[in-house]
Amino acid sequence: MEASIIQIGNSKGLRLNKQILEQYNITDKVEVILEKNRIILKPVAQPRKGWDNAFKRMSEVGDDYLLINDVFSEENFDEWS
């Protein structure tokens, strides 16, 4: 596949078509990897994107409680000292 370099303000850029963006799940950012005679574009995954808002909503509706206790009754702390 061939692509043209286009003028973007004082810089130049590469335009990717919609099919490529969707196929490789490219949304906002890509990682640019420079190798011998190659430029590799890799989608930047943001697996925790939106968690802050989700946690805020959970707190507002009282859904931010522990599912299991953080200290178990059978724990023996002597072995850690």
N, C-alpha and C positions, 0 to 999 in steps of 0.2 A: 504494500500500500504506500502511496506517496501522499504527502501533505505539504501545503505551502506555509511558509513563514510569513506572518502578517504584521503590519505596523500597529502597535498599540501605544499611543502617546509617543514618548521618547524611547520606548522599548520595542522589542519585537516578540511575537508569541506564536504559539502553535495552536491552531483551532482543531478540536476533536469533535467529530460528529456525534449526534445523539445516540446512535446505535453503539458506538464504542463506549461512551459514558455509561450507558445502561448495562452493557454486557460485562464490564469490569467494575461496576459499582463505584464509579468515580462521582463524588458529589461536590465537595468544596475544595479539597486539597489533595495533592499528590506528593509523594516523596520522589525526589530526583536523585537517581543513582548514576554516578559517572564511572564507567569501566573502560577498558581498552577499546577505543573506537566505537563506543556505544553509550547511548543515553537511555536509561530505563526509567519509565514512569510507573510508580507503584501507588495504588490507592492508599490513603491514610485512613486506617480504621479508627473509629472513635467509639469503642464498645461501651463506655460509660457516659456518653453524651446524653444529657437530659436527666441524669440521676439526681442532681441537686433539686430540680423542680419536683420530681417524683417523691423524694424524701420530704420535701416541704408539704406536699399534698397529703402524704401519709400521716404526718404529724398533725395537720389540721383536722383530719377525720379520726384521729386516735388509733391509727393502724400501725404505729411504730413501736410495738412492744416486742420483747424477746420471745422467740419461739421455744427456746430451751434455756434453762438457767445457766448462767455463766460460771457457777460454782456447783459442782456435784457433791452430794452428801458423802459419797464413798471416796472422795479424793483424799490422798495422804500427802500432806505438805512436808512431812518429815524427810522424805527422800530427796527433797529439793534444797534442804538446808545443809 
